[in-house]
Amino acid sequence: MTENSPALFSSWCPRIALFSGALIVTTALLHRLLGMPTPLALNLFLVGFALAAIAFLLGAVAIGDVWRRGADGGAWAVIGMAVATAVFCWPLAFLPSYLNTPHINDATTDLTAPPPFQSLAKERSKAGAKHPARHPGGQSLELQKAAYPDLRPLTVVRGPDETYELALEALKRLRFQIVAETPPRPGQVGTIEAVDRTTVIGFYDDVVVRITSDDGRTRVDVRSASRFGTHDLGRNASRVRRVLAELQGRIDASVSTPSQRFARIKSRLDKGKSQVKRGKGSDRKTSDRRRGSDAARSGAQRAPVPKARPPG
C-alpha cells in the first residue's frame, strides 16, 4: 500500500453504522405502526445492534491504521464510530432501570393467588409470547415483595357492580385496549382483561383486573405481565400503580359529601326559580301585548264611519 491509500475499513465503518441505525428505526416504526410480529422485531433489533458493534470495531481498526502509517480515511472512521455509539446510547439509557429494579416481568397486587389470564392466554399463545399466561410465582413473588411493597389490593365500600363500572372506565381513560369483560355475578368474580403498549416501540403487555365482593366491601386486584423479555425495567409495577390511582380517582370523583349534595340541590332550585320568574315575566308581557291589541281593535271598531256623500 502507498502512504496515501485509505485506511483499512475506513469506508465500510460509516456505511455499516448508518445501516444499523436505519434498520433499528425502521423496525421500531414497523412494529409500532404496522403490526410487525414482536419475535421478528426482536431479531431485527439484535441484528441492528450487532452491526453497530461491528461498525465500531471496524472504525477502531481504521483509526489504528491511520495512526500507524498516516493513511487517509480517519474522518470517515470517526463518523462511523460516532454513529455506532449513538445507536448504543438508546439501550444504555435503560441501564439504571435495569440495575435498580428486580429481574421480573410480572407484577400483581395478590401474591397468594394472582388474577389469571383467560382470554389473553389465547392471545399470548397466538402472538408467540415467550412466557406462559400463568404467573411464574416462587422467586418472582419474593423479588416483587421486596422491591414493591406498595403493590396491594384496593378495598372500597362500594358494590361490585359499581366498582366494576368504575374500573372499566378507568382502563378506558388510560387508553387500554379492552379484550374481555366479565361482569360480577352472585358467587362469581368480575374480571376485565386489557392490553397496553409501550410508548416508543409498542411492545404488548397484558393487564387483568379482578373484582371480588365480601361483607359489603369490594376488593380490586390488578396484574400486569410482559409477553416478551425477562426484565420489565419496572414497567409492570408502574402500570399497576397507574391503574389503581386512576380507579381511586374515579371513586373519589363519584363520592359527594352532604354539603356538596345540598349545594347541588340548591343550584337546581335556584335555576328552577329563575326559569319560573322568566316565565311569569314573559307571560305578563304577552298579556300586556294582547290587551293593547284588543284595545286597538275595539277603538277601531268604535270609530265613526263617514257617510258617503251623493255625487254632485
MARKEMI-121143 format. One record per atom (N, C-alpha, C): z, x, y; residue number from 0. Coordinates in steps of 0.1 Angstrom, whole numbers, plus 5000, padded with zeros to 4 digits. Atoms other than C-alpha are relative to their C-alpha. Last residue first. Layout:
REC   pz   px   py seq
REC    Z    X    Y NUM
...
END
This chain:
REC   pz   px   py seq
REC 5004 5005 4987 311
REC 4927 3773 5664 311
REC 4986 4993 5000 311
REC 5010 4992 4993 310
REC 4938 3776 5628 310
REC 4996 4994 5013 310
REC 5014 5005 5003 309
REC 4969 3758 5619 309
REC 4990 5008 5007 309
REC 5006 5007 4988 308
REC 5000 3780 5620 308
REC 4986 4995 4996 308
REC 5014 4997 4997 307
REC 5017 3790 5587 307
REC 4995 4992 5012 307
REC 5010 5011 5003 306
REC 5054 3787 5587 306
REC 4986 5005 5004 306
REC 5007 5005 4988 305
REC 5075 3819 5586 305
REC 4990 4990 4996 305
REC 5015 4998 5002 304
REC 5098 3822 5556 304
REC 4993 4994 5011 304
REC 5009 5012 4998 303
REC 5134 3825 5566 303
REC 4986 5004 4998 303
REC 5008 4998 4987 302
REC 5154 3854 5550 302
REC 4990 4988 5001 302
REC 4995 5009 4989 301
REC 5178 3841 5523 301
REC 4992 5001 5013 301
REC 5002 5014 5004 300
REC 5158 3855 5493 300
REC 5004 4991 5012 300
REC 5014 5003 4999 299
REC 5156 3889 5509 299
REC 4997 4986 4997 299
REC 5003 5000 4986 298
REC 5193 3889 5515 298
REC 4985 4997 5002 298
REC 4995 5013 4994 297
REC 5199 3879 5479 297
REC 4997 4999 5015 297
REC 5009 5011 5005 296
REC 5177 3908 5467 296
REC 5004 4986 5006 296
REC 5013 4999 4994 295
REC 5194 3933 5489 295
REC 4991 4989 4996 295
REC 4999 5005 4986 294
REC 5228 3921 5479 294
REC 4986 5001 5007 294
REC 4999 5015 5000 293
REC 5218 3924 5442 293
REC 5001 4995 5014 293
REC 5013 5006 5003 292
REC 5206 3960 5448 292
REC 5000 4985 5000 292
REC 5009 4998 4988 291
REC 5238 3970 5466 291
REC 4986 4994 4997 291
REC 4996 5010 4990 290
REC 5259 3954 5438 290
REC 4991 5001 5012 290
REC 5004 5013 5004 289
REC 5239 3973 5411 289
REC 5004 4989 5011 289
REC 5015 5001 4998 288
REC 5243 4006 5430 288
REC 4995 4986 4996 288
REC 5003 5001 4986 287
REC 5280 4000 5433 287
REC 4985 4999 5003 287
REC 4997 5014 4996 286
REC 5283 3992 5396 286
REC 4997 4998 5015 286
REC 5011 5009 5005 285
REC 5264 4024 5387 285
REC 5003 4986 5005 285
REC 5012 4998 4993 284
REC 5287 4045 5409 284
REC 4989 4990 4996 284
REC 4997 5006 4987 283
REC 5318 4029 5393 283
REC 4987 5002 5009 283
REC 5000 5015 5001 282
REC 5304 4035 5358 282
REC 5002 4994 5014 282
REC 5014 5003 5001 281
REC 5296 4072 5367 281
REC 4999 4985 4999 281
REC 5007 4998 4988 280
REC 5331 4076 5379 280
REC 4986 4996 5000 280
REC 4996 5010 4990 279
REC 5346 4060 5349 279
REC 4993 5002 5013 279
REC 5007 5013 5004 278
REC 5325 4082 5325 278
REC 5004 4989 5010 278
REC 5014 5000 4996 277
REC 5335 4113 5344 277
REC 4992 4987 4997 277
REC 5001 5002 4985 276
REC 5371 4103 5342 276
REC 4985 5001 5004 276
REC 4997 5014 4996 275
REC 5367 4097 5304 275
REC 4999 4998 5015 275
REC 5012 5008 5003 274
REC 5350 4130 5299 274
REC 5002 4986 5004 274
REC 5011 4997 4990 273
REC 5377 4148 5318 273
REC 4988 4992 4997 273
REC 4997 5007 4987 272
REC 5403 4130 5297 272
REC 4990 5003 5010 272
REC 5003 5015 5001 271
REC 5386 4140 5265 271
REC 5003 4993 5012 271
REC 5014 5002 5001 270
REC 5385 4177 5275 270
REC 4996 4985 4999 270
REC 5005 4998 4986 269
REC 5421 4176 5285 269
REC 4985 4998 5001 269
REC 4996 5012 4992 268
REC 5429 4161 5251 268
REC 4996 5001 5014 268
REC 5008 5011 5004 267
REC 5409 4188 5232 267
REC 5003 4987 5008 267
REC 5013 4998 4994 266
REC 5425 4216 5253 266
REC 4990 4988 4996 266
REC 5000 5003 4985 265
REC 5459 4202 5245 265
REC 4986 5001 5006 265
REC 5000 5015 4999 264
REC 5451 4201 5207 264
REC 5000 4996 5015 264
REC 5013 5005 5004 263
REC 5440 4238 5208 263
REC 5000 4984 5002 263
REC 5010 4997 4989 262
REC 5470 4248 5229 262
REC 4987 4994 4996 262
REC 4997 5008 4989 261
REC 5494 4230 5204 261
REC 4989 5002 5012 261
REC 5004 5013 5004 260
REC 5477 4247 5174 260
REC 5002 4990 5012 260
REC 5015 5000 5000 259
REC 5480 4281 5191 259
REC 4995 4986 4997 259
REC 5004 5000 4986 258
REC 5517 4274 5199 258
REC 4985 5000 5001 258
REC 4998 5013 4993 257
REC 5523 4263 5163 257
REC 4995 5000 5014 257
REC 4986 5003 4997 256
REC 5507 4296 5150 256
REC 5001 4986 5006 256
REC 4997 5005 4986 255
REC 5471 4296 5136 255
REC 5015 4997 5001 255
REC 4987 5005 4998 254
REC 5460 4316 5105 254
REC 5002 4996 5014 254
REC 4999 5014 5004 253
REC 5423 4318 5098 253
REC 5014 4995 5001 253
REC 5007 5008 4990 252
REC 5419 4351 5118 252
REC 5001 4985 4996 252
REC 4993 5001 4987 251
REC 5447 4367 5099 251
REC 4993 4991 5010 251
REC 4988 5008 5003 250
REC 5430 4359 5065 250
REC 5008 4998 5013 250
REC 5004 5014 5001 249
REC 5397 4372 5077 249
REC 5012 4991 4998 249
REC 5004 5005 4987 248
REC 5413 4404 5089 248
REC 4995 4985 5000 248
REC 4988 5003 4992 247
REC 5431 4408 5057 247
REC 4996 4995 5014 247
REC 4994 5013 5006 246
REC 5398 4404 5038 246
REC 5012 4997 5008 246
REC 5009 5011 4995 245
REC 5381 4431 5061 245
REC 5006 4986 4995 245
REC 4998 5001 4986 244
REC 5410 4455 5055 244
REC 4992 4988 5006 244
REC 4986 5006 4997 243
REC 5410 4449 5018 243
REC 5002 4998 5014 243
REC 5000 5014 5005 242
REC 5372 4455 5016 242
REC 5013 4993 5002 242
REC 5009 5008 4991 241
REC 5373 4486 5038 241
REC 5000 4985 4996 241
REC 4992 5002 4988 240
REC 5402 4501 5018 240
REC 4992 4991 5010 240
REC 4989 5010 5003 239
REC 5383 4496 4986 239
REC 5008 4997 5012 239
REC 5006 5014 5001 238
REC 5353 4513 5002 238
REC 5010 4990 4996 238
REC 5002 5005 4986 237
REC 5374 4543 5013 237
REC 4994 4986 4999 237
REC 4987 5004 4994 236
REC 5386 4547 4977 236
REC 4999 4995 5014 236
REC 4995 5012 5006 235
REC 5351 4546 4964 235
REC 5013 4995 5006 235
REC 5007 5012 4995 234
REC 5338 4572 4989 234
REC 5005 4987 4994 234
REC 4991 5010 4994 233
REC 5365 4598 4982 233
REC 4993 4988 5005 233
REC 4996 4995 4986 232
REC 5339 4625 4976 232
REC 5009 4991 5007 232
REC 5004 5010 4990 231
REC 5326 4604 4946 231
REC 5003 5004 5015 231
REC 4991 4999 4988 230
REC 5327 4632 4921 230
REC 4995 4991 5011 230
REC 4986 4999 5005 229
REC 5312 4629 4886 229
REC 5010 5001 5011 229
REC 4992 4990 4994 228
REC 5278 4616 4898 228
REC 5015 5000 4994 228
REC 5005 4986 5003 227
REC 5259 4585 4892 227
REC 5010 5009 5006 227
REC 5009 5000 5012 226
REC 5268 4548 4890 226
REC 4996 5014 4995 226
REC 5013 4994 4999 225
REC 5298 4550 4913 225
REC 4992 4999 4987 225
REC 5004 4990 5009 224
REC 5327 4526 4910 224
REC 4986 5005 5003 224
REC 5013 4995 4996 223
REC 5346 4503 4933 223
REC 4997 5012 4991 223
REC 5004 4988 5007 222
REC 5375 4480 4922 222
REC 4986 5005 5005 222
REC 5014 4995 4996 221
REC 5393 4454 4942 221
REC 4998 5013 4992 221
REC 5003 4986 5005 220
REC 5423 4433 4932 220
REC 4986 5004 5003 220
REC 5014 4995 4999 219
REC 5434 4402 4951 219
REC 5000 5014 4996 219
REC 5001 4986 5000 218
REC 5466 4383 4942 218
REC 4985 5004 5000 218
REC 5013 4996 5005 217
REC 5472 4347 4952 217
REC 4999 5015 5001 217
REC 5006 4988 4994 216
REC 5506 4332 4956 216
REC 4987 5004 4994 216
REC 5003 5003 4986 215
REC 5518 4297 4948 215
REC 4995 5012 5008 215
REC 4988 5006 4993 214
REC 5536 4308 4916 214
REC 4997 4998 5015 214
REC 4987 5000 5007 213
REC 5507 4330 4903 213
REC 5011 4995 5009 213
REC 4989 5008 4994 212
REC 5470 4329 4912 212
REC 5012 5000 4992 212
REC 4991 5007 5010 211
REC 5443 4355 4904 211
REC 5011 4993 5008 211
REC 4991 5009 4993 210
REC 5413 4367 4925 210
REC 5008 4993 4989 210
REC 4994 5009 5010 209
REC 5393 4397 4912 209
REC 5011 4992 5008 209
REC 4987 5005 4994 208
REC 5369 4416 4935 208
REC 5005 4989 4990 208
REC 4995 5012 5005 207
REC 5342 4438 4919 207
REC 5013 4996 5006 207
REC 4987 5005 4995 206
REC 5322 4466 4936 206
REC 5003 4986 4993 206
REC 4997 5013 5004 205
REC 5293 4487 4923 205
REC 5014 4996 5004 205
REC 4986 5000 5005 204
REC 5279 4518 4940 204
REC 5003 4985 4997 204
REC 4994 5013 5003 203
REC 5241 4524 4944 203
REC 5014 5002 4995 203
REC 4995 5001 5014 202
REC 5230 4556 4961 202
REC 5007 4986 4998 202
REC 5001 5013 5006 201
REC 5211 4549 4994 201
REC 5004 4999 4985 201
REC 5009 5000 5012 200
REC 5203 4584 5005 200
REC 4999 4986 4994 200
REC 5012 4991 4999 199
REC 5217 4582 5040 199
REC 4990 4998 4989 199
REC 5007 5001 4987 198
REC 5242 4553 5043 198
REC 4987 5007 5000 198
REC 4996 4990 4991 197
REC 5254 4548 5007 197
REC 4991 5000 5012 197
REC 5009 4988 5000 196
REC 5246 4516 4991 196
REC 5005 5009 5010 196
REC 5001 4994 4987 195
REC 5269 4486 4981 195
REC 4992 5013 4999 195
REC 5006 4987 5000 194
REC 5265 4462 4952 194
REC 5000 5005 5015 194
REC 5009 4996 4989 193
REC 5286 4431 4946 193
REC 4995 5014 4999 193
REC 5006 4987 5003 192
REC 5306 4413 4919 192
REC 4989 5002 5011 192
REC 5012 4999 4991 191
REC 5329 4384 4929 191
REC 4995 5015 4997 191
REC 5006 4986 4998 190
REC 5355 4373 4904 190
REC 4988 4999 5009 190
REC 5012 5000 4992 189
REC 5378 4342 4901 189
REC 4995 5015 5002 189
REC 5000 4993 4988 188
REC 5404 4340 4874 188
REC 4987 5000 5006 188
REC 5010 4991 5000 187
REC 5406 4312 4848 187
REC 5000 5008 5014 187
REC 4999 4992 5012 186
REC 5435 4290 4838 186
REC 4989 5011 4999 186
REC 4987 5000 5007 185
REC 5426 4264 4863 185
REC 5000 5008 4987 185
REC 4997 5013 5006 184
REC 5394 4276 4879 184
REC 5014 5000 4994 184
REC 4988 5002 5008 183
REC 5386 4304 4903 183
REC 5001 4986 4995 183
REC 4988 5006 4993 182
REC 5350 4307 4915 182
REC 5012 4998 4991 182
REC 4993 5008 5010 181
REC 5327 4331 4895 181
REC 5012 4994 5007 181
REC 4988 5007 4995 180
REC 5301 4347 4918 180
REC 5006 4991 4989 180
REC 4994 5011 5009 179
REC 5276 4373 4907 179
REC 5012 4994 5007 179
REC 5007 5000 5012 178
REC 5253 4399 4925 178
REC 5004 4988 4991 178
REC 4993 5008 5010 177
REC 5263 4397 4961 177
REC 4992 4999 4988 177
REC 5009 5009 5007 176
REC 5247 4425 4981 176
REC 5007 4993 4989 176
REC 5001 4997 5014 175
REC 5273 4440 5004 175
REC 4990 4990 4994 175
REC 5014 4999 5004 174
REC 5267 4436 5041 174
REC 4998 5005 4986 174
REC 5002 4985 5002 173
REC 5304 4442 5051 173
REC 4986 5003 4995 173
REC 4999 4994 4987 172
REC 5303 4406 5066 172
REC 4999 5016 4999 172
REC 5012 5002 4993 171
REC 5291 4394 5032 171
REC 5000 5006 5014 171
REC 5011 4992 5006 170
REC 5319 4410 5014 170
REC 4987 4998 5007 170
REC 4998 4986 4996 169
REC 5344 4395 5038 169
REC 4990 5009 4994 169
REC 5004 4998 4986 168
REC 5329 4360 5035 168
REC 5002 5015 5004 168
REC 5015 5001 5000 167
REC 5332 4362 4997 167
REC 4995 5002 5014 167
REC 5004 4988 5006 166
REC 5369 4373 5000 166
REC 4984 5001 5000 166
REC 4998 4990 4990 165
REC 5376 4344 5024 165
REC 4995 5014 4995 165
REC 5010 5002 4990 164
REC 5360 4319 5000 164
REC 5001 5011 5011 164
REC 5014 4997 5005 163
REC 5380 4333 4971 163
REC 4990 4999 5011 163
REC 5001 4986 5000 162
REC 5412 4332 4992 162
REC 4987 5005 4994 162
REC 5002 4996 4987 161
REC 5406 4295 4999 161
REC 4999 5016 5001 161
REC 5013 5004 4995 160
REC 5400 4287 4963 160
REC 4998 5005 5014 160
REC 5010 4991 5005 159
REC 5430 4308 4951 159
REC 4986 4996 5005 159
REC 5005 5005 5013 158
REC 5454 4290 4974 158
REC 4989 5009 4995 158
REC 5011 5009 4998 157
REC 5471 4311 5001 157
REC 4996 4995 4986 157
REC 4995 5013 5002 156
REC 5503 4330 5005 156
REC 4989 4990 5003 156
REC 5000 5009 4989 155
REC 5486 4364 5001 155
REC 5006 4986 4996 155
REC 4994 5012 5004 154
REC 5490 4394 4978 154
REC 5002 4991 5013 154
REC 4997 5007 4988 153
REC 5467 4424 4983 153
REC 5005 4986 4995 153
REC 5005 5013 4999 152
REC 5467 4448 4953 152
REC 5005 4993 5013 152
REC 4991 5010 5007 151
REC 5475 4484 4960 151
REC 4993 4987 5001 151
REC 5008 5010 5006 150
REC 5455 4515 4970 150
REC 5008 4991 4991 150
REC 5001 5012 4992 149
REC 5480 4533 4992 149
REC 4991 4989 4994 149
REC 4989 5010 5004 148
REC 5490 4558 4965 148
REC 4999 4987 5009 148
REC 5001 5013 4992 147
REC 5455 4574 4968 147
REC 5011 4991 4997 147
REC 5008 4998 4988 146
REC 5457 4611 4957 146
REC 5000 4988 5009 146
REC 4994 4989 4992 145
REC 5485 4610 4931 145
REC 4993 5001 5014 145
REC 4986 5003 4996 144
REC 5477 4576 4917 144
REC 5006 5010 5009 144
REC 5000 5009 4989 143
REC 5440 4584 4918 143
REC 5014 4996 5005 143
REC 5005 4994 4988 142
REC 5444 4615 4898 142
REC 5000 4991 5012 142
REC 4989 4992 4995 141
REC 5466 4597 4872 141
REC 4996 5007 5013 141
REC 4989 5008 4994 140
REC 5441 4569 4869 140
REC 5011 5009 5005 140
REC 5005 5005 4987 139
REC 5412 4594 4864 139
REC 5011 4991 5007 139
REC 4998 4990 4989 138
REC 5433 4613 4838 138
REC 4994 4995 5013 138
REC 4994 4987 5003 137
REC 5435 4583 4815 137
REC 5002 5009 5012 137
REC 4986 5000 5004 136
REC 5412 4554 4825 136
REC 5006 5015 4999 136
REC 4998 4988 5009 135
REC 5374 4558 4824 135
REC 5015 5001 4996 135
REC 4993 4990 4992 134
REC 5370 4522 4837 134
REC 5003 5012 4991 134
REC 4985 5000 5002 133
REC 5344 4503 4817 133
REC 5006 5011 5008 133
REC 4994 5009 4991 132
REC 5309 4500 4831 132
REC 5015 4999 4999 132
REC 4999 5013 5006 131
REC 5297 4532 4814 131
REC 5007 4990 5010 131
REC 4986 5004 5004 130
REC 5288 4563 4835 130
REC 5000 4985 4995 130
REC 4994 4989 5008 129
REC 5254 4579 4838 129
REC 5013 4996 4994 129
REC 4988 4994 4994 128
REC 5237 4548 4851 128
REC 5006 5010 4990 128
REC 4998 4987 5007 127
REC 5202 4542 4836 127
REC 5012 5007 5006 127
REC 5002 4990 4991 126
REC 5194 4514 4861 126
REC 5002 5014 4994 126
REC 5014 5000 4996 125
REC 5191 4489 4833 125
REC 4997 5012 5009 125
REC 5008 4995 5012 124
REC 5225 4499 4819 124
REC 4985 5000 5003 124
REC 4998 4986 5001 123
REC 5241 4496 4854 123
REC 4992 5006 4988 123
REC 5007 4993 4989 122
REC 5226 4462 4860 122
REC 5001 5015 4998 122
REC 5015 5000 5004 121
REC 5238 4450 4826 121
REC 4992 5007 5011 121
REC 5001 4992 5011 120
REC 5274 4460 4835 120
REC 4985 5001 4995 120
REC 5005 4987 4996 119
REC 5269 4445 4869 119
REC 5000 5010 4988 119
REC 5015 5001 4997 118
REC 5270 4410 4854 118
REC 4995 5014 5004 118
REC 5006 5008 5010 117
REC 5304 4418 4838 117
REC 4985 4999 5002 117
REC 5013 5004 4996 116
REC 5323 4446 4855 116
REC 4993 4991 4989 116
REC 5012 4996 5008 115
REC 5359 4447 4846 115
REC 4988 4996 5007 115
REC 5010 5011 5001 114
REC 5389 4445 4871 114
REC 4987 5005 4993 114
REC 5010 5000 4990 113
REC 5413 4474 4863 113
REC 4990 4988 4998 113
REC 5011 5007 5005 112
REC 5442 4465 4840 112
REC 4989 4999 5011 112
REC 4996 5005 5014 111
REC 5472 4488 4845 111
REC 4988 4994 4993 111
REC 5000 4989 5009 110
REC 5460 4508 4875 110
REC 5003 4997 4986 110
REC 4992 5004 5012 109
REC 5451 4477 4895 109
REC 4999 5012 4990 109
REC 4987 5003 4996 108
REC 5439 4486 4930 108
REC 5010 4997 4988 108
REC 4996 5014 5002 107
REC 5408 4504 4917 107
REC 5015 4998 5005 107
REC 4988 5003 4993 106
REC 5388 4536 4923 106
REC 5004 4985 4999 106
REC 4996 5014 5001 105
REC 5361 4551 4902 105
REC 5013 4998 5006 105
REC 5012 5008 4994 104
REC 5341 4584 4906 104
REC 5003 4985 4998 104
REC 5002 5013 5007 103
REC 5369 4609 4901 103
REC 4988 4993 5006 103
REC 5012 5000 5007 102
REC 5375 4646 4909 102
REC 4998 4988 4992 102
REC 4999 4999 5014 101
REC 5402 4641 4935 101
REC 4986 4999 4993 101
REC 4999 5013 5006 100
REC 5395 4647 4972 100
REC 5000 5002 4985 100
REC 4988 5007 4996  99
REC 5402 4678 4993  99
REC 5002 4987 4993  99
REC 4988 4992 5003  98
REC 5377 4703 4977  98
REC 5013 4992 5002  98
REC 5000 4997 5015  97
REC 5347 4679 4975  97
REC 5013 5007 4996  97
REC 4996 5013 5008  96
REC 5355 4664 5009  96
REC 5001 5003 4985  96
REC 4985 5004 4998  95
REC 5356 4699 5024  95
REC 5004 4988 4993  95
REC 4990 4991 5007  94
REC 5323 4708 5007  94
REC 5014 4997 5003  94
REC 4991 5008 5008  93
REC 5304 4678 5020  93
REC 5010 5008 4992  93
REC 4992 5009 4991  92
REC 5287 4697 5048  92
REC 5010 4992 4993  92
REC 4988 4993 4996  91
REC 5276 4723 5023  91
REC 5009 4992 5009  91
REC 4989 5001 5010  90
REC 5253 4697 5008  90
REC 5012 5008 5003  90
REC 4996 5014 5003  89
REC 5234 4694 5041  89
REC 5010 4999 4989  89
REC 4989 5005 4991  88
REC 5236 4730 5052  88
REC 5004 4986 4997  88
REC 4987 4999 5007  87
REC 5216 4741 5021  87
REC 5012 4995 5009  87
REC 5000 5009 5011  86
REC 5183 4729 5036  86
REC 5014 5000 4993  86
REC 4999 5013 4994  85
REC 5191 4747 5069  85
REC 5000 4989 4989  85
REC 4986 5002 4996  84
REC 5197 4779 5050  84
REC 5002 4986 5005  84
REC 4993 5001 5012  83
REC 5162 4776 5034  83
REC 5015 4998 5002  83
REC 5002 5014 5005  82
REC 5147 4770 5068  82
REC 5007 4997 4987  82
REC 4993 5009 4991  81
REC 5164 4801 5082  81
REC 4998 4986 4995  81
REC 4986 5000 5003  80
REC 5153 4822 5052  80
REC 5008 4990 5009  80
REC 4998 5007 5013  79
REC 5117 4811 5057  79
REC 5015 5000 4996  79
REC 5003 5014 4999  78
REC 5118 4820 5094  78
REC 5003 4992 4987  78
REC 4988 5005 4994  77
REC 5134 4854 5087  77
REC 4999 4985 5002  77
REC 4989 5000 5009  76
REC 5107 4862 5062  76
REC 5012 4994 5006  76
REC 5002 5011 5009  75
REC 5080 4851 5086  75
REC 5011 4999 4990  75
REC 4997 5013 4992  74
REC 5094 4874 5113  74
REC 4998 4988 4990  74
REC 4985 5002 4999  73
REC 5096 4904 5089  73
REC 5003 4987 5006  73
REC 4996 5013 5006  72
REC 5059 4900 5080  72
REC 5015 4998 5000  72
REC 5000 5012 4992  71
REC 5048 4936 5086  71
REC 5005 4988 4993  71
REC 5012 5008 5002  70
REC 5059 4967 5067  70
REC 5001 4988 5009  70
REC 5005 5004 4987  69
REC 5084 4993 5080  69
REC 4987 4991 4999  69
REC 5012 4993 4996  68
REC 5088 5011 5047  68
REC 4994 4995 5013  68
REC 5003 4988 5008  67
REC 5123 5003 5035  67
REC 4988 5008 5006  67
REC 4990 4989 4997  66
REC 5135 4979 5062  66
REC 4996 5013 4993  66
REC 5003 4997 4986  65
REC 5103 4957 5059  65
REC 5010 5012 5004  65
REC 5013 4993 5000  64
REC 5106 4958 5021  64
REC 4997 5005 5014  64
REC 4997 4986 5005  63
REC 5143 4948 5023  63
REC 4987 5008 5000  63
REC 4992 4993 4990  62
REC 5134 4919 5046  62
REC 5003 5014 4995  62
REC 5009 4996 4990  61
REC 5107 4908 5021  61
REC 5007 5008 5011  61
REC 5008 4989 5005  60
REC 5132 4909 4992  60
REC 4990 5004 5011  60
REC 4992 4988 5000  59
REC 5157 4888 5013  59
REC 4992 5012 4994  59
REC 4998 4995 4987  58
REC 5130 4863 5021  58
REC 5008 5013 5001  58
REC 5012 4993 4996  57
REC 5121 4860 4985  57
REC 5001 5005 5014  57
REC 5001 4987 5007  56
REC 5157 4853 4977  56
REC 4988 5007 5003  56
REC 4990 4991 4994  55
REC 5159 4826 5004  55
REC 5000 5013 4993  55
REC 5005 4995 4988  54
REC 5127 4810 4991  54
REC 5010 5009 5007  54
REC 5010 4990 5003  53
REC 5141 4809 4956  53
REC 4994 5005 5013  53
REC 4994 4987 5004  52
REC 5172 4792 4968  52
REC 4990 5011 4997  52
REC 4994 4994 4988  51
REC 5152 4766 4987  51
REC 5007 5013 4997  51
REC 5010 4994 4992  50
REC 5131 4760 4956  50
REC 5005 5007 5013  50
REC 5004 4988 5007  49
REC 5162 4753 4936  49
REC 4989 5008 5007  49
REC 4990 4990 4997  48
REC 5174 4729 4963  48
REC 4997 5013 4992  48
REC 5000 4996 4986  47
REC 5142 4710 4961  47
REC 5010 5011 5003  47
REC 5012 4992 4998  46
REC 5141 4709 4923  46
REC 4999 5005 5014  46
REC 4998 4987 5006  45
REC 5176 4696 4922  45
REC 4989 5010 5001  45
REC 4990 4993 4991  44
REC 5168 4669 4947  44
REC 5003 5014 4994  44
REC 5007 4994 4989  43
REC 5138 4660 4926  43
REC 5008 5007 5010  43
REC 5007 4989 5006  42
REC 5160 4655 4895  42
REC 4991 5007 5011  42
REC 4991 4988 5002  41
REC 5184 4634 4915  41
REC 4993 5012 4995  41
REC 4996 4994 4987  40
REC 5156 4612 4928  40
REC 5009 5012 4998  40
REC 5012 4992 4995  39
REC 5142 4607 4892  39
REC 5003 5006 5014  39
REC 5001 4988 5008  38
REC 5177 4596 4880  38
REC 4988 5009 5004  38
REC 4991 4989 4997  37
REC 5180 4573 4910  37
REC 5000 5012 4991  37
REC 4988 5000 5010  36
REC 5149 4553 4904  36
REC 5009 5012 5003  36
REC 5002 4990 5011  35
REC 5128 4552 4936  35
REC 5011 5000 4991  35
REC 4994 5003 5012  34
REC 5135 4519 4955  34
REC 4996 5010 4989  34
REC 5010 5005 5009  33
REC 5110 4521 4984  33
REC 5006 4999 4985  33
REC 5008 5011 4995  32
REC 5134 4525 5013  32
REC 4991 4994 4990  32
REC 4993 5010 4991  31
REC 5164 4546 5003  31
REC 4991 4988 5003  31
REC 4989 5007 5007  30
REC 5149 4563 4972  30
REC 5007 4990 5009  30
REC 5006 5008 5011  29
REC 5115 4570 4988  29
REC 5012 4993 4993  29
REC 5006 5012 4995  28
REC 5132 4582 5020  28
REC 4995 4991 4989  28
REC 4989 5008 4994  27
REC 5156 4606 5002  27
REC 4994 4987 5006  27
REC 4993 5007 5011  26
REC 5127 4619 4980  26
REC 5011 4991 5006  26
REC 5008 5010 5006  25
REC 5106 4626 5011  25
REC 5007 4992 4989  25
REC 5001 5011 4991  24
REC 5134 4645 5028  24
REC 4992 4988 4995  24
REC 4987 5007 5000  23
REC 5141 4666 4997  23
REC 5000 4988 5010  23
REC 4997 5007 5013  22
REC 5105 4674 4991  22
REC 5013 4993 5000  22
REC 5008 5012 5000  21
REC 5098 4683 5028  21
REC 5002 4992 4987  21
REC 4994 5010 4990  20
REC 5128 4707 5028  20
REC 4992 4987 5000  20
REC 4987 5005 5005  19
REC 5116 4724 4996  19
REC 5006 4989 5009  19
REC 5003 5010 5010  18
REC 5080 4726 5009  18
REC 5013 4995 4994  18
REC 5005 5012 4993  17
REC 5092 4743 5041  17
REC 4997 4989 4989  17
REC 4989 5006 4993  16
REC 5112 4769 5021  16
REC 4996 4986 5007  16
REC 4992 5006 5010  15
REC 5083 4776 4997  15
REC 5012 4993 5007  15
REC 5008 5011 5006  14
REC 5059 4782 5026  14
REC 5009 4992 4990  14
REC 5000 5012 4992  13
REC 5084 4802 5046  13
REC 4993 4988 4994  13
REC 4987 5005 4997  12
REC 5090 4826 5017  12
REC 5000 4988 5009  12
REC 4995 5010 5009  11
REC 5055 4829 5005  11
REC 5013 4994 5003  11
REC 5007 5012 4997  10
REC 5041 4848 5035  10
REC 5004 4988 4991  10
REC 4997 5005 4986   9
REC 5068 4875 5034   9
REC 4992 4987 5003   9
REC 4996 5014 4999   8
REC 5066 4877 4996   8
REC 5003 4995 5014   8
REC 5001 5008 5012   7
REC 5064 4915 4997   7
REC 5005 4986 5002   7
REC 4989 4998 5009   6
REC 5059 4929 5032   6
REC 4999 4991 4988   6
REC 4988 5009 4998   5
REC 5026 4928 5049   5
REC 5010 5003 4989   5
REC 5002 5011 5009   4
REC 5004 4960 5049   4
REC 5012 4991 5001   4
REC 5001 5013 4993   3
REC 5007 4981 5080   3
REC 4998 4988 4991   3
REC 4988 5003 4992   2
REC 5020 5012 5062   2
REC 5000 4987 5007   2
REC 5000 4993 4987   1
REC 4994 5011 5036   1
REC 5012 4996 5008   1
REC 5000 5008 4988   0
REC 5000 5000 5000   0
REC 5000 5009 5013   0
END
